[in-house]
């Protein structure tokens, strides 16, 4: 990967937008709604409480009978290139050590592992590279920098899984939801709105992908002891705009812009309008 460029700014943001009745209560800082294509399909009861978020993720996983092939994704090929917003975790860290421990103990599942330099939290898809110019990306990064807040800490809390991957639950969600809303606003202002709304965001950090259908019950049995491992703290101080590609059964990316944080995100714009 090339060295990232860094975009920074510190301007006043727009006031809070109007909330919909389908969102979580305002006191939870919620902009989430049910989405059958998201996992879990429903939001957790709290965006702040790590135990509530972890329990909700696990409950959704317990309802799965069979794991799916993560790579069976119509429209994605080895030639596809798309821009995404991602939080990345390069280099040695407590998160990388925890992920390595879990991957080692789950090696009998024959996952496609996510290596240390590939750990990430996807914030959202922007669009195909063929549809977006570099000038638009520069404007998007500048608009995003205007809306970012201060660095915050996440916990990678108990291991769990979705339909096609093993992943860490992360908590709290409220700064990530606010960040996604800010990125969505930046996209609207730049003429390249995000592919999915903030209401569908379900943050997580994956450690491995399933490459074939697999009964879910043995996977749960393998993961359950690892849920007792202590959570680790992860500092989030920037979000990257990347060009993402798939190489066989792994994801690779090149950073186009790196947007650093300043003031509290939760004090910033929470709607998707200009």
Residue pairs with C-beta under 8 A, 6 or more apart in sequence:
1 253
1 254
1 255
2 254
2 255
3 255
4 240
4 255
4 256
4 257
4 258
5 255
5 256
5 257
5 258
6 238
6 257
6 258
6 259
6 260
7 141
7 142
7 144
7 145
7 257
7 258
7 259
7 260
8 145
8 259
8 260
8 262
9 142
9 145
9 146
10 146
10 262
10 263
11 146
13 146
13 147
13 182
13 268
13 269
14 185
14 269
14 271
14 273
14 274
15 269
16 269
16 270
16 271
17 269
17 270
17 271
17 272
17 273
18 271
19 26
19 31
20 33
22 33
22 34
22 199
23 30
23 31
23 32
23 33
23 199
24 30
24 31
24 32
24 43
24 47
28 46
28 47
28 48
28 174
29 47
29 48
29 174
29 177
29 178
29 266
29 270
30 43
30 47
30 177
31 177
31 181
31 198
31 199
31 270
32 43
32 47
32 177
32 198
32 199
32 200
32 201
33 43
33 199
33 200
34 41
34 42
34 43
35 41
35 199
35 200
37 200
38 200
38 201
38 202
39 60
39 162
39 163
39 202
40 56
40 57
40 59
40 60
40 202
41 60
42 56
43 56
44 52
44 53
44 56
44 57
44 173
45 52
45 56
46 52
46 53
47 53
47 172
47 173
47 174
47 177
48 171
48 172
48 173
48 174
49 171
49 172
50 155
50 157
50 169
50 171
50 172
50 231
53 157
53 169
53 170
53 171
53 172
53 173
54 157
54 158
54 160
54 169
54 171
57 160
57 169
57 204
58 158
58 160
58 169
58 227
60 162
61 160
61 161
61 162
61 216
61 220
62 220
64 161
64 163
64 216
65 215
65 216
65 217
66 213
66 214
66 215
66 216
67 161
67 163
67 164
67 210
67 213
67 214
67 215
67 216
67 219
68 163
68 164
68 210
68 213
69 164
69 210
69 211
69 212
69 213
70 112
70 164
70 165
70 209
70 210
70 211
71 112
71 209
71 211
71 246
71 249
76 246
77 246
78 245
78 246
78 247
78 248
80 128
80 245
80 246
81 128
81 129
81 130
81 243
81 244
81 245
82 125
82 126
82 127
82 128
82 129
82 243
82 244
83 125
83 126
83 127
83 128
83 129
83 132
83 137
83 241
83 242
83 243
83 244
83 256
84 122
84 123
84 124
84 125
84 126
84 241
84 242
84 244
84 253
85 122
85 123
85 124
85 126
85 144
85 183
85 194
85 239
85 240
85 241
85 242
86 120
86 121
86 122
86 123
86 239
86 240
86 242
86 244
86 253
87 120
87 121
87 123
87 236
87 238
87 239
87 240
88 119
88 120
88 240
88 242
88 255
89 95
89 96
89 119
89 120
89 121
89 205
89 234
90 116
90 117
90 119
91 116
91 117
92 116
93 232
93 234
94 232
94 233
94 234
95 119
95 156
95 205
95 232
95 234
96 116
96 119
97 232
98 156
98 168
98 229
98 232
99 114
99 116
99 119
99 168
99 205
99 207
100 116
101 226
101 229
102 159
102 166
102 207
102 226
102 229
103 111
103 113
103 207
103 208
105 222
105 225
105 226
106 166
106 208
106 222
106 223
106 226
108 222
109 166
109 208
109 210
109 214
109 219
109 222
110 211
111 166
111 208
111 209
111 210
111 211
112 208
112 209
112 210
112 211
112 249
112 250
113 207
113 208
114 120
114 206
114 207
114 208
114 209
114 250
114 251
115 250
118 250
118 251
118 252
119 205
119 206
119 207
120 205
120 206
120 251
121 170
121 176
121 203
121 204
121 205
123 176
123 179
123 180
123 183
123 201
123 239
124 180
124 183
124 184
124 194
124 195
124 196
124 201
125 194
125 195
125 196
126 132
126 140
126 187
126 192
126 194
126 195
126 241
127 192
127 195
129 243
132 192
134 256
136 190
136 191
136 192
137 241
137 256
137 257
138 257
139 190
140 186
140 187
140 190
140 192
140 241
140 257
141 241
141 256
141 257
141 259
143 185
143 186
143 189
143 190
144 182
144 183
144 186
144 239
144 241
144 259
145 259
145 260
146 186
147 182
147 183
147 185
147 186
147 268
147 269
148 179
148 182
148 239
148 259
148 260
148 261
148 262
148 263
148 265
148 268
149 175
149 178
149 179
149 182
149 261
149 262
149 263
149 264
149 265
149 266
149 267
149 268
150 261
150 262
150 263
150 264
150 265
151 235
151 236
151 237
151 261
152 175
152 235
152 236
152 261
152 265
153 233
153 234
153 235
153 236
154 170
154 171
154 172
154 175
154 176
154 233
154 234
154 236
155 170
155 171
155 172
155 231
155 232
155 233
155 234
156 168
156 169
156 170
156 205
156 231
156 232
156 234
157 168
157 169
157 170
157 171
157 231
158 168
158 169
158 226
158 227
158 228
158 229
158 231
159 166
159 167
159 168
159 169
159 207
159 223
159 226
159 227
159 229
160 166
160 167
160 168
160 169
160 223
160 227
161 167
161 216
161 219
161 220
161 223
162 204
164 209
164 210
165 206
165 207
165 208
165 209
165 210
166 206
166 207
166 208
166 210
166 219
166 223
167 204
167 205
167 206
167 207
168 204
168 205
168 206
168 207
169 204
170 176
170 203
170 204
170 205
170 234
173 203
174 266
175 236
175 265
175 266
176 201
176 203
177 198
177 201
178 265
178 266
178 268
178 270
179 239
179 265
180 194
180 198
180 201
181 198
181 269
181 270
181 271
181 272
182 265
182 268
182 269
183 194
183 239
184 193
184 194
184 197
184 198
184 272
185 269
185 271
185 272
185 273
185 274
187 193
187 194
188 272
188 273
188 274
189 274
193 272
197 272
198 272
205 234
209 249
211 249
236 261
237 260
237 261
238 258
238 259
238 260
238 261
239 258
239 259
239 261
240 255
240 256
240 257
240 258
240 259
241 255
241 256
241 257
241 258
241 259
242 253
242 254
242 255
242 256
243 253
243 254
243 256
244 251
244 252
244 253
245 251
245 252
245 253
246 252
